[in-house]
Amino acid sequence: MFMYLELPLCCWLDFPWRLWYEGRVADERSELKVRLVAGDEIGWYNALMAEHHALGVAASGRVLRYVAEMDGVPLVLGTFGSAAWRVPVRDEFIGWDPVQRGERLERVVSNQRLCVLPAAEQVPHAASRALAAMLRRLPAGHLAAFGVRPAACESFTDPSAHAGTTYAACGFTGAGRTVGFGRSRGAAHFVHHGQPKAYWIKELAPGGITALAAAFDSRPLTGRPGPDFNTLNVSGDKGLLEYLAQVTDHRKPKGVRHGLAAILTVIVVARLSGADSVYAAGQFAKSMPQEALARCGIRYNKRLGKYVPPSPKTIKRAVRKIDAAAADERMCAWLRAEAAAGRLKWRHIAVDGKTVRGARDGNGKAPHLLSAYDVTAGTVLGQDSVDVKTNEITCFVPLLQAILNGRARPGHDAGGGSDPGDSDRNDPGTGSSQQQGEGEGEGEGGELVIVTADAMHTQEAHVTAMNALRIGWMLILKDNQPGLYAAADAHRWENEPVLHGGSETGHGRHEIRTIKVTSEIPAAITAKLPGAAQLMLIERYRHRLPHGGAPAACRDGDPGDHDPLACAAACGAKLQAETVLAVTALTPAQAGPAFLLARNRDHWAIENGLHHRRDTTLSEDASRLRAGQSPRLFAAIANTVTSVLNRAGHANHAAARRDLAWDRTGLQALAILGL
């Protein structure tokens, strides 16, 4: 039991604190709580710090004070202030230059004091537990107090007095030792004191230290969800500028001030930032700062002493007669190189065409473009223009050959493979998660490439060409090949069990998908589609959901066991059904039923992830481009913008472009390209 003593301040400071703590500290199972010290508590806080810390109370810069308590008893005090201006061991460890240090030093917070009070001796690991809790609260507290989100925390320890065990336990990295210089208060120069300190640093957000030295601000610094603005290679070796430099410049050399590659890069950056027309791209270029223009490859004007952006008329003349096919191919080549990094065992390429409805070519027709879209990476690998006098069929094989020739494509073996395993591991709702396992995209000796296309491309010549390229194709059977469709439909599907099913609710509807698979391929199909290994029957059921949301019949239980009729009846809705017949060269060892159902579902990513975004987010169908090959060029740039945002992991492209446009300078848009 405690006795309350009313003592003068001088006596209170001299009072034996250990005696006061002994009756107040709870057992080790009590909760350790960390809080900010209020303004009216600073005197009390400083009194404790002055008594128990060898270096005293001193704190500098933007100061936050934390206290760790247990049952109201203070155990550990922590003072956080501004980082030291120049620390060579830190600057070398982070890798930033003096300019970056000047701009981002406020993103580093210094733990200037950590004081463990005597009462903490009865609490195991009190110092490390308290410091860890303070660091968890520090980013939000610093942002609320000073409007800056810190990315890292630093501290110094005296090797002769402390081993830094507490900092190591909290995840700090020992970057080395200082050289023994310090700056006294008011002194303009550094004085050698001969007492080197150990330097410690810790990230307060994943990737925080890397972000401090990156070209542009990324999520650890901004705190906003968005793309990683420092991932893609543009200006360096094998960068976008290098690829675009290979496009032949059609302009006469005399009077050319801006390189074609630089102009194209400016357009890409402008479209990332919301500029969807030639004039808007020129208007955006005028607002770009000098650093941004330099990174785009714009030439320095010695007479004016600055980088001069291309005008809207210059951009218009440059794109009017450009070889859009060559520019498209170079952009796709760069995207293919970027998508190749970190590739897993398989990848899925969806092939489909799209008409640029608002634009017109030289013949007055709306351009039609056939694209190959890497579903697993969200990247356009290639695009070809379909001539007005032909259709997609003649462009299909050349497009695949252009993006796949010259690279080994092992993995497709129409004759069989290893023993099949559990084929139900891959949930079709996961899309391109690339979960690996038997019957889930396993190739033999290398990467397995899977190509899906609509029924138009179920052609014998296409299959023969894909077999030569060692592609694991999956094609739809419809009435354009009546003999093949009849042969597949004649199979006794009623005797085949449903091997896998999936269910999804969203966008006001409930959709159920099931798949039946057989390896008994009719001779009429293998004769025209050599290498066919599995035949599929996919059934799709969907119905509208009531305004109150999905009922229990649509939510509960195994998605594969949902009864479509019962679900529709529970919602009082009409049930719609669709049956799809498909054939694939993937063997049961390479692709089980779940994997096949997922690939059929993911084929539509080219519509939702590419074509729909070009139509709506990038306003392609509203385009009124007429001059030369500019419609094809802007479609290629739209592919690049979409692929870059997909690769950066941004699901909402409209929100991403708004975020980039609000930057005003265009620097963030440059950063997402690696400029």
Beta strands, then each sheet from edge to edge (+ up, - down):
strand 1: 32-36
strand 2: 64-70
strand 3: 73-82
strand 4: 108-116
strand 5: 152-157
strand 6: 173-177
strand 7: 181-182
strand 8: 191-192
strand 9: 198-203
strand 10: 300-301
strand 11: 306-307
strand 12: 346-355
strand 13: 368-374
strand 14: 379-386
strand 15: 448-453
strand 16: 472-477
strand 17: 500-506
strand 18: 509-518
strand 19: 534-544
strand 20: 576-584
sheet 1: 1+ 2- 3+ 4- 5- 9+ 6-
sheet 2: 7+ 8-
sheet 3: 10+ 11-
sheet 4: 14+ 13- 12+ 15+ 16+ 20- 19+ 18- 17+
end
